[in-house]
Amino acid sequence: MRDAIKAHQSLYVTGKILHRDISPNNIIITDPETADGFKGMLIDLDMAKAQNSSPSGARQITGTIQFIAIEVLRNINHTYRHDLESFFYVLLWMCAYQSWYNGFPGDEVTPKKSSFRLWETGDFDQIAGIKEGHMYVSGLERIMSEFPEKLDKVKPLCMRIRKILFPYDKEGRIFLGTPLGDENHLYESIIAAYNEAISKL
């Protein structure tokens, strides 16, 4: 995940290309010896868009529904920050939902009613509202309660990324937008969070 985010940073900051379809199917594990040291990579640029391409009038919502950013679901123009939000949803999805299907010996109780079901049912606005609620601390704690016990060590990373992507404003609401200024700041903050978590494993 960390190295796929680095690949996205390179694609966007250096190549001026926005991926716009972050999902588990588009993140692959690579051999660092043959991939310039990268253990993860992005694939499938079918939905990618050059930064300097002209807008087409009507906005197109792209991506896999469970991983689409809240603002994109609300038809706000897709930015790099929305792709970083999608990476976060992939991390949560893999830990709290897909992990049960992959199997964890010793974990005998699987969640019968996952919160993630709500991320794929209803219209875009309904899903956006549910995701927004889940990105508050209390909502994320509910999501993380579905992690198998063996993935508890990932919870501090998730909380840290939530704080980076969804800081609270003075009224106690979470910020959903794309900050102005140097986009590298968000990338580097998230990559640093991953680095610290990986160093503790």
LUMTORNU-481952 format. One record per residue: residue number from 1; x, y negated, z of N, C-alpha, C in turn. Coordinates in steps of 0.001 Angstrom, whole numbers, always signed. Example, Ala and Ser with C-alpha at 12.3 -4.5 7.8 and 13.67 -1.06 7.14 Angstrom:
2
(r 1,(+13190,+5690,+7800),(+12300,+4500,+7800),(+13200,+3300,+7800))
(r 2,(+12850,+2250,+7080),(+13670,+1060,+7140),(+12900,-30,+7870))
% end
This chain:
201
(r 1,(+826,+1201,+0),(+0,+0,+0),(+869,-1263,+0))
(r 2,(+1878,-1266,+872),(+2754,-2443,+929),(+3430,-2686,-417))
(r 3,(+3961,-1629,-1005),(+4692,-1799,-2261),(+3750,-2134,-3414))
(r 4,(+2518,-1643,-3353),(+1531,-2025,-4370),(+1198,-3510,-4256))
(r 5,(+1167,-4031,-3024),(+944,-5473,-2822),(+2129,-6264,-3367))
(r 6,(+3336,-5751,-3153),(+4521,-6402,-3736),(+4430,-6419,-5264))
(r 7,(+3960,-5308,-5830),(+3808,-5249,-7289),(+2779,-6268,-7758))
(r 8,(+1703,-6413,-7000),(+676,-7399,-7337),(+1253,-8811,-7266))
(r 9,(+2060,-9069,-6247),(+2695,-10379,-6099),(+3559,-10690,-7318))
(r 10,(+4335,-9713,-7745),(+5190,-9913,-8914),(+4359,-10147,-10172))
(r 11,(+3300,-9357,-10314),(+2425,-9477,-11476),(+1786,-10858,-11538))
(r 12,(+1361,-11359,-10367),(+638,-12630,-10327),(+1566,-13848,-10314))
(r 13,(+2529,-13843,-9407),(+3383,-15023,-9236),(+4361,-15168,-10394))
(r 14,(+4949,-14048,-10804),(+5939,-14099,-11880),(+5301,-13944,-13255))
(r 15,(+4404,-12977,-13375),(+3810,-12673,-14682),(+2567,-13475,-15005))
(r 16,(+2020,-14214,-13994),(+807,-15024,-14191),(-392,-14176,-14628))
(r 17,(-463,-12942,-14084),(-1555,-12030,-14420),(-2255,-11613,-13136))
(r 18,(-3574,-11723,-13106),(-4397,-11327,-11962),(-5027,-9971,-12249))
(r 19,(-4850,-9010,-11367),(-5287,-7630,-11607),(-6808,-7495,-11642))
(r 20,(-7486,-7930,-10593),(-8959,-8001,-10481),(-9680,-6658,-10366))
(r 21,(-8958,-5574,-10111),(-9629,-4274,-9958),(-8851,-3399,-8976))
(r 22,(-8644,-3925,-7769),(-7900,-3180,-6753),(-8815,-2117,-6150))
(r 23,(-8387,-867,-6240),(-9141,+256,-5684),(-8169,+1403,-5429))
(r 24,(-8573,+2407,-4647),(-7664,+3538,-4411),(-7225,+4224,-5710))
(r 25,(-8100,+4251,-6712),(-7756,+4920,-7969),(-6681,+4172,-8756))
(r 26,(-6463,+2896,-8433),(-5493,+2096,-9170),(-4202,+1834,-8389))
(r 27,(-4046,+2543,-7277),(-2815,+2482,-6491),(-2229,+3883,-6475))
(r 28,(-998,+4021,-6962),(-387,+5346,-7038),(+876,+5409,-6181))
(r 29,(+1213,+6621,-5754),(+2462,+6864,-5036),(+3536,+7142,-6074))
(r 30,(+4679,+6456,-5928),(+5757,+6610,-6896),(+7034,+7085,-6207))
(r 31,(+7945,+7592,-6989),(+9255,+8017,-6507),(+10171,+6791,-6481))
(r 32,(+10598,+6349,-5294),(+11405,+5127,-5236),(+12706,+5216,-6032))
(r 33,(+13197,+6426,-6263),(+14442,+6574,-7024),(+14251,+6249,-8506))
(r 34,(+13021,+6374,-8971),(+12771,+6097,-10388),(+11884,+4871,-10596))
(r 35,(+11529,+4188,-9493),(+10630,+3035,-9599),(+11210,+1811,-8900))
(r 36,(+12505,+1597,-9072),(+13178,+417,-8498),(+12953,+277,-6999))
(r 37,(+12899,+1393,-6288),(+12737,+1368,-4842),(+11297,+1301,-4362))
(r 38,(+10345,+1190,-5271),(+8932,+1095,-4898),(+8352,+2480,-4602))
(r 39,(+7613,+2580,-3496),(+6918,+3820,-3149),(+5458,+3785,-3574))
(r 40,(+4986,+2614,-3980),(+3614,+2460,-4446),(+3582,+1502,-5619))
(r 41,(+2604,+1678,-6506),(+2530,+850,-7702),(+1060,+681,-8107))
(r 42,(+805,-377,-8846),(-520,-631,-9406),(-583,-109,-10829))
(r 43,(-1729,+440,-11177),(-1958,+850,-12558),(-3286,+256,-13030))
(r 44,(-3600,+458,-14282),(-4881,+100,-14893),(-5115,-1422,-14906))
(r 45,(-4647,-2040,-15958),(-4819,-3485,-16118),(-5979,-3826,-17055))
(r 46,(-6931,-2907,-17189),(-8054,-3133,-18099),(-8854,-4383,-17746))
(r 47,(-8952,-4694,-16451),(-9729,-5855,-16003),(-8856,-7075,-15724))
(r 48,(-7546,-6940,-15955),(-6617,-8024,-15652),(-6880,-9236,-16531))
(r 49,(-6465,-10394,-16001),(-6695,-11649,-16716),(-5491,-12568,-16526))
(r 50,(-5035,-13168,-17602),(-3940,-14136,-17519),(-4434,-15391,-16814))
(r 51,(-3591,-15979,-15963),(-3973,-17175,-15203),(-4342,-18346,-16100))
(r 52,(-3649,-18456,-17230),(-3874,-19621,-18081),(-4925,-19390,-19159))
(r 53,(-5634,-18244,-19078),(-6686,-18017,-20071),(-7881,-18895,-19770))
(r 54,(-8568,-19304,-20805),(-9678,-20242,-20620),(-10901,-19529,-20070))
(r 55,(-11654,-20173,-19178),(-12877,-19569,-18638),(-13899,-19346,-19731))
(r 56,(-14715,-18321,-19542),(-15653,-17931,-20600),(-17069,-18416,-20351))
(r 57,(-17287,-19349,-19467),(-18651,-19806,-19182),(-19255,-18979,-18063))
(r 58,(-19818,-17815,-18391),(-20390,-16942,-17375),(-19269,-16169,-16689))
(r 59,(-19323,-16093,-15355),(-18319,-15343,-14618),(-18691,-13876,-14619))
(r 60,(-17677,-13026,-14711),(-17894,-11586,-14714),(-17373,-11015,-13411))
(r 61,(-18197,-10250,-12701),(-17759,-9597,-11481),(-17082,-8297,-11880))
(r 62,(-15803,-8163,-11512),(-15049,-6971,-11878),(-14599,-6238,-10628))
(r 63,(-14412,-4931,-10770),(-13902,-4121,-9675),(-14863,-3029,-9273))
(r 64,(-14420,-2224,-8322),(-15229,-1145,-7753),(-15966,-1710,-6547))
(r 65,(-17271,-1516,-6490),(-18152,-2241,-5579),(-17672,-2251,-4127))
(r 66,(-17167,-1117,-3627),(-16766,-1058,-2219),(-15588,-1970,-1902))
(r 67,(-14817,-2335,-2926),(-13566,-3055,-2684),(-13591,-4494,-3208))
(r 68,(-14716,-4930,-3736),(-14823,-6291,-4265),(-14904,-7288,-3109))
(r 69,(-14161,-8375,-3222),(-14125,-9408,-2184),(-15487,-10073,-2017))
(r 70,(-15718,-10585,-831),(-17012,-11182,-482),(-17371,-12322,-1430))
(r 71,(-16456,-13251,-1646),(-16767,-14393,-2512),(-17002,-13961,-3955))
(r 72,(-16292,-12962,-4414),(-16497,-12481,-5788),(-17899,-11894,-5922))
(r 73,(-18345,-11169,-4902),(-19720,-10654,-4910),(-20738,-11787,-4975))
(r 74,(-20357,-12944,-4456),(-21236,-14122,-4485),(-20970,-15005,-5699))
(r 75,(-20283,-14432,-6676),(-20053,-15067,-7983),(-19161,-16303,-7907))
(r 76,(-18210,-16280,-6975),(-17198,-17339,-6906),(-15981,-16873,-7697))
(r 77,(-15352,-17776,-8402),(-14252,-17441,-9300),(-13180,-16599,-8607))
(r 78,(-12775,-15516,-9250),(-11839,-14527,-8712),(-10425,-15112,-8614))
(r 79,(-9798,-15012,-7415),(-8434,-15504,-7208),(-7544,-14379,-6684))
(r 80,(-6255,-14666,-6581),(-5302,-13693,-6046),(-5668,-13294,-4614))
(r 81,(-6206,-14249,-3853),(-6563,-13966,-2465),(-7683,-12914,-2390))
(r 82,(-8562,-12927,-3374),(-9621,-11922,-3415),(-9050,-10528,-3667))
(r 83,(-8005,-10448,-4488),(-7355,-9145,-4682),(-6683,-8679,-3392))
(r 84,(-6091,-9606,-2638),(-5501,-9232,-1356),(-6578,-8742,-384))
(r 85,(-7741,-9348,-440),(-8880,-8881,+364),(-9262,-7465,-50))
(r 86,(-9252,-7204,-1348),(-9566,-5858,-1835),(-8559,-4829,-1340))
(r 87,(-7274,-5200,-1292),(-6265,-4295,-736),(-6607,-3931,+705))
(r 88,(-7089,-4912,+1460),(-7456,-4665,+2853),(-8615,-3675,+2932))
(r 89,(-9595,-3842,+2060),(-10718,-2907,+2051),(-10265,-1495,+1688))
(r 90,(-9304,-1389,+790),(-8765,-64,+442),(-8124,+576,+1670))
(r 91,(-7332,-206,+2420),(-6698,+324,+3627),(-7748,+835,+4611))
(r 92,(-8775,+23,+4866),(-9832,+431,+5796),(-10561,+1668,+5293))
(r 93,(-10883,+1665,+4014),(-11604,+2786,+3394),(-10809,+4086,+3536))
(r 94,(-9514,+4017,+3234),(-8690,+5224,+3283),(-8563,+5745,+4709))
(r 95,(-8469,+4841,+5689),(-8314,+5263,+7085),(-9619,+5745,+7705))
(r 96,(-10714,+5071,+7408),(-11964,+5333,+8127),(-12950,+6180,+7351))
(r 97,(-12697,+6440,+6098),(-13686,+7170,+5287),(-13021,+8307,+4528))
(r 98,(-12081,+7972,+3665),(-11441,+8999,+2839),(-10624,+9982,+3667))
(r 99,(-10065,+9527,+4782),(-9215,+10396,+5591),(-9958,+11639,+6074))
(r 100,(-11257,+11503,+6346),(-12022,+12663,+6799),(-12126,+13712,+5700))
(r 101,(-12225,+13265,+4475),(-12317,+14207,+3360),(-10962,+14847,+3065))
(r 102,(-9882,+14113,+3356),(-8551,+14675,+3140),(-8207,+15702,+4206))
(r 103,(-8850,+15618,+5366),(-8673,+16612,+6417),(-7597,+16250,+7422))
(r 104,(-7972,+16244,+8700),(-7039,+16035,+9787),(-7221,+17189,+10770))
(r 105,(-6343,+18193,+10737),(-6480,+19315,+11674),(-6543,+18816,+13111))
(r 106,(-7498,+19322,+13848),(-7653,+18910,+15242),(-8719,+17847,+15421))
(r 107,(-9056,+17124,+14357),(-10144,+16151,+14427),(-11428,+16865,+14009))
(r 108,(-12247,+17176,+14985),(-13382,+18051,+14711),(-14684,+17305,+14462))
(r 109,(-14737,+16042,+14839),(-15990,+15301,+14695),(-15828,+14249,+13607))
(r 110,(-16563,+14385,+12530),(-16539,+13383,+11472),(-17741,+12466,+11635))
(r 111,(-17612,+11197,+11286),(-18757,+10289,+11418),(-19897,+10723,+10512))
(r 112,(-21081,+10897,+11096),(-22222,+11338,+10292),(-22819,+10180,+9493))
(r 113,(-22676,+8971,+10007),(-23247,+7813,+9315),(-22195,+6714,+9274))
(r 114,(-21420,+6701,+8219),(-20323,+5744,+8113),(-20839,+4359,+7751))
(r 115,(-20218,+3330,+8354),(-20535,+1941,+8007),(-20236,+1658,+6542))
(r 116,(-19323,+2429,+5968),(-18926,+2187,+4581),(-20035,+2501,+3584))
(r 117,(-21007,+3280,+3992),(-22160,+3526,+3111),(-22845,+2217,+2750))
(r 118,(-22789,+1259,+3691),(-23438,-33,+3471),(-22669,-903,+2483))
(r 119,(-21440,-511,+2163),(-20618,-1264,+1220),(-20905,-880,-228))
(r 120,(-21821,+60,-425),(-22085,+516,-1788),(-23574,+620,-2104))
(r 121,(-24418,+158,-1181),(-25859,+206,-1426),(-26450,-1190,-1298))
(r 122,(-27419,-1498,-2131),(-28031,-2823,-2130),(-27466,-3681,-3238))
(r 123,(-27925,-4933,-3297),(-27418,-5829,-4338),(-26135,-6508,-3859))
(r 124,(-25504,-7254,-4747),(-24215,-7871,-4433),(-24294,-8759,-3198))
(r 125,(-25353,-9560,-3086),(-25456,-10487,-1968),(-25616,-9736,-645))
(r 126,(-26370,-8648,-647),(-26540,-7851,+569),(-25212,-7229,+1005))
(r 127,(-24479,-6688,+48),(-23191,-6076,+362),(-22213,-7130,+871))
(r 128,(-22240,-8319,+257),(-21363,-9407,+707),(-21660,-9763,+2163))
(r 129,(-22924,-9844,+2521),(-23298,-10174,+3898),(-22846,-9118,+4890))
(r 130,(-22969,-7853,+4518),(-22537,-6766,+5399),(-21022,-6805,+5584))
(r 131,(-20298,-6976,+4474),(-18832,-7048,+4572),(-18393,-8233,+5431))
(r 132,(-19052,-9364,+5251),(-18698,-10546,+6041),(-18840,-10248,+7527))
(r 133,(-19928,-9609,+7918),(-20115,-9234,+9321),(-19031,-8300,+9821))
(r 134,(-18595,-7400,+8957),(-17553,-6450,+9346),(-16176,-7083,+9466))
(r 135,(-15992,-8286,+8934),(-14682,-8927,+8997),(-14500,-9807,+10238))
(r 136,(-15536,-9953,+11055),(-15346,-10531,+12380),(-14673,-9471,+13260))
(r 137,(-14036,-9890,+14344),(-13309,-8939,+15185),(-14216,-7804,+15635))
(r 138,(-15397,-8132,+16114),(-16295,-7085,+16614),(-16715,-6137,+15491))
(r 139,(-16942,-6691,+14294),(-17314,-5848,+13158),(-16182,-4937,+12738))
(r 140,(-14961,-5466,+12731),(-13815,-4641,+12355),(-13565,-3552,+13393))
(r 141,(-13811,-3863,+14647),(-13667,-2834,+15686),(-14649,-1690,+15449))
(r 142,(-15859,-2003,+14976),(-16814,-942,+14652),(-16307,-94,+13500))
(r 143,(-15765,-760,+12472),(-15193,-37,+11344),(-14067,+883,+11820))
(r 144,(-13177,+343,+12639),(-12010,+1118,+13072),(-12375,+2222,+14056))
(r 145,(-13559,+2154,+14648),(-13996,+3251,+15518),(-14203,+4536,+14715))
(r 146,(-14265,+4413,+13394),(-14408,+5583,+12528),(-13064,+6195,+12143))
(r 147,(-11941,+5546,+12495),(-10633,+6121,+12189),(-10459,+7428,+12952))
(r 148,(-9893,+8453,+12334),(-9467,+9614,+13120),(-8438,+9164,+14155))
(r 149,(-8385,+9854,+15274),(-7490,+9450,+16362),(-6043,+9334,+15889))
(r 150,(-5642,+10173,+14962),(-4250,+10148,+14487),(-3917,+8849,+13750))
(r 151,(-4932,+8079,+13365),(-4683,+6823,+12667),(-4882,+5606,+13568))
(r 152,(-4990,+5827,+14876),(-5115,+4697,+15809),(-3945,+3737,+15677))
(r 153,(-2766,+4260,+15321),(-1571,+3413,+15227),(-1663,+2406,+14087))
(r 154,(-2654,+2575,+13189),(-2833,+1638,+12084),(-3731,+457,+12495))
(r 155,(-4434,+595,+13598),(-5402,-427,+14008),(-4768,-1809,+14243))
(r 156,(-3615,-1910,+14905),(-3014,-3242,+15065),(-2693,-3902,+13725))
(r 157,(-2267,-3118,+12736),(-2010,-3657,+11400),(-3295,-4214,+10806))
(r 158,(-4385,-3485,+10943),(-5666,-3941,+10395),(-6115,-5238,+11058))
(r 159,(-5958,-5318,+12370),(-6339,-6543,+13076),(-5481,-7726,+12632))
(r 160,(-4211,-7466,+12405),(-3315,-8552,+11990),(-3671,-9038,+10584))
(r 161,(-3952,-8119,+9680),(-4324,-8515,+8323),(-5656,-9258,+8334))
(r 162,(-6595,-8800,+9168),(-7879,-9511,+9293),(-7654,-10958,+9686))
(r 163,(-6752,-11180,+10638),(-6470,-12538,+11106),(-5842,-13387,+10009))
(r 164,(-5010,-12783,+9178),(-4363,-13507,+8079),(-5379,-13886,+7004))
(r 165,(-6235,-12937,+6631),(-7179,-13164,+5534),(-8440,-13899,+5966))
(r 166,(-8868,-13701,+7213),(-10151,-14236,+7675),(-9987,-15016,+8982))
(r 167,(-9203,-16084,+8983),(-9052,-16859,+10226),(-10368,-17535,+10612))
(r 168,(-10551,-17734,+11905),(-11742,-18424,+12395),(-11583,-19933,+12234))
(r 169,(-12701,-20620,+11930),(-12669,-22073,+11908),(-13114,-22607,+13274))
(r 170,(-13235,-23916,+13395),(-13570,-24527,+14688),(-14953,-24129,+15182))
(r 171,(-15831,-23764,+14260),(-17193,-23365,+14638),(-17301,-21869,+14918))
(r 172,(-16185,-21157,+14842),(-16201,-19720,+15112),(-16614,-18871,+13928))
(r 173,(-16619,-19464,+12724),(-16927,-18704,+11510),(-15633,-18298,+10841))
(r 174,(-15677,-17201,+10099),(-14464,-16782,+9405),(-14338,-17516,+8072))
(r 175,(-13094,-17817,+7716),(-12791,-18465,+6447),(-12705,-17398,+5368))
(r 176,(-13440,-17588,+4271),(-13502,-16594,+3205),(-12768,-17031,+1944))
(r 177,(-12400,-18304,+1882),(-11890,-18860,+634),(-10409,-18642,+404))
(r 178,(-9947,-19214,-693),(-8543,-19144,-1070),(-7846,-20424,-618))
(r 179,(-6835,-20311,+247),(-6170,-21529,+735),(-5412,-22229,-379))
(r 180,(-5309,-23534,-264),(-4542,-24311,-1224),(-3059,-24190,-894))
(r 181,(-2235,-24391,-1885),(-796,-24371,-1638),(-128,-23120,-2156))
(r 182,(+1020,-22811,-1589),(+1882,-21725,-2044),(+1233,-20367,-1814))
(r 183,(+914,-19667,-2901),(+275,-18364,-2771),(+1205,-17325,-2149))
(r 184,(+2527,-17541,-2260),(+3465,-16584,-1670),(+3290,-16455,-165))
(r 185,(+2763,-17499,+485),(+2598,-17469,+1937),(+1686,-16314,+2365))
(r 186,(+560,-16145,+1694),(-351,-15047,+2039),(+302,-13696,+1768))
(r 187,(+914,-13567,+604),(+1593,-12309,+288),(+2624,-11967,+1358))
(r 188,(+3495,-12928,+1656),(+4594,-12658,+2581),(+4092,-12349,+3986))
(r 189,(+3011,-12997,+4403),(+2449,-12723,+5732),(+1924,-11293,+5813))
(r 190,(+1241,-10854,+4776),(+692,-9501,+4767),(+1804,-8466,+4637))
(r 191,(+2772,-8713,+3781),(+3893,-7781,+3622),(+4679,-7677,+4926))
(r 192,(+4860,-8799,+5625),(+5555,-8775,+6918),(+4783,-7935,+7933))
(r 193,(+3454,-8023,+7910),(+2635,-7209,+8816),(+2830,-5722,+8522))
(r 194,(+2851,-5366,+7245),(+3105,-3972,+6865),(+4502,-3546,+7304))
(r 195,(+5499,-4386,+7063),(+6874,-4036,+7428),(+6989,-3734,+8913))
(r 196,(+6358,-4573,+9724),(+6417,-4371,+11167),(+5717,-3066,+11569))
(r 197,(+4559,-2811,+10971),(+3825,-1581,+11286),(+4629,-346,+10863))
(r 198,(+5220,-413,+9674),(+6005,+725,+9174),(+7217,+974,+10075))
(r 199,(+7847,-96,+10553),(+9034,+58,+11405),(+8700,+742,+12735))
(r 200,(+7420,+689,+13135),(+6998,+1294,+14407),(+6523,+2729,+14255))
(r 201,(+6398,+3207,+13023),(+5920,+4574,+12815),(+6999,+5594,+13210))
% end
